[in-house]
Amino acid sequence: MDSDIRKILADCQTWAVVGLSNNTSRAAYGVARFLQGHGKRIVPVHPNAETVHGEQGYATLAEIPFPVDCVDVFVRSELAGDIADQAVGINAKAVWFQLDVVDPDAYTRTTAAGLTMVMNRCPAIEWGRLGPT
């Protein structure tokens, strides 16, 4: 899994952050800021389609009018599989399920479709542990 983590951190420049809003107490807010601070473009994906960290938000992945490299998922495990399927549908390169987000069936479907996938990890933690190289 470390090689997949390194690949995503190094190769993915545009990150759709599903569940990102302007709620500063949520983990998605801080992780998105971290990614942005490390040169990644973040795209908020939330039903309210809020602008967060200066980036236009979208209600769904399908509404994003440009390519997305990684779909970073901050929703409950029971909802995450549908998001992973949507990531396949928009031709993302990777899916990242955050800490405590686990769906082995989604992992099987997503990797079978050719995407790189990480589950139950945080990119901010992994960046410090492995770096983007």
N, C-alpha and C positions, 0 to 999 in steps of 0.2 A: 504494500500500500504506500510506502514512503516514495516510491518512484512515481506513482500516480499523483501524489500530493505535490511533489516537486514539479512535475510536468504542468499541472494546473496553475500553480503559483507563478511559474516562469512564462508560460505560453499564453495564458488567458489575460487579455487586456480589458475587455468589456464584461462587467459582472452585473447581471440582473439580480437584484437583491429582493427576493420575494418575501413580503411581510414588512418591508421598510417603510416607516412613517416618521413623522417629526416627534414621536414620543421618545424623549431623550433617555428615559429609564429602560428602554428595551435594548437587548443585546444587538439587534440588527443595526441600530443607530450608531453605536460605537464601532462595530466591525466595518460598516460601510465607510465611516470616517477613516479608519485604519487603512483600508484598501485604497481609498482615495489619496491618502497621505503617502502611499507607496506607488503612486503613479498609475493606479488602475482607474478606469472610468466606471462609475457605479450608475445603475439605472434602477430607481425605486419602482417596485411593483407592489401595488396595494390597491384594494377596491376604491379608496379615496383618491388615488392618482395624485398624491401630493408631490410638490417639489421639495426635495430633501437634499441638503448639502449642495444647493445650487443646481441640482440636476432634475430635469422634468420627470415626473412620475407617470406611470401608465397603470391602468386598472388590471390588465392581463399581459402575459408574455406575448400573446398574439398581436397586441396593439403596438409593440415596439417596432418602429419603422426602419431599423437598421440591424445588422448582425450582432448577436450576443455570443460571447465565447463561453462564459460560465454562468449557470443559473444557481445562485446561492439561496438555499431554502431555509427560511425561518418560520416554519409552520409545524403544527403537531404531526407526529408520525402518520396518523390515520389520514391526513390530507396530503402528505408529501408525495405519495405515489402518483397522484394525478398531476402534480406539478412536474415531476420527472417525465411523465408521458408528454406533457406540453413542451418540455425542453427538447425532447426528441422531435416533436412536431415543428419547432422553429429552427431546427438544425443547429442547435447549440453544440459546442465541442465537449462540454463537461457539465456535470451536475455535482453540487456540493451540498450534502445534508449536514446541517449544523449539529452541535452537541445535543445528544438525546433525541435526535431525529433518525429513526431507523426503520427501514422497510426492505427486507431482503428480496421480496418479489420485485419491487421497483428496481433494485440494483441489478437483478438478473435481466429484466426487460431493457433497461437503459444501456447496460454494457453490451448486450446482444445487438443493440441497434448501433453500436460502434462508438458510443460516448464514453469518456473516462468519468468515473464516479467515485466519490469519497463519501462515507457516512460517519456520523457521530464524531465529527472533528470541527475545529474552528480554525479558519485561515490565519487569524491573528496569532493564535498559539503556535500553529504549525510553521508560520513564517519565522518565528523566533527559534523554533526547534530545528528546522531544516533549511530555512532560507529559500529564496525563489530559484536557486540554480539547480 
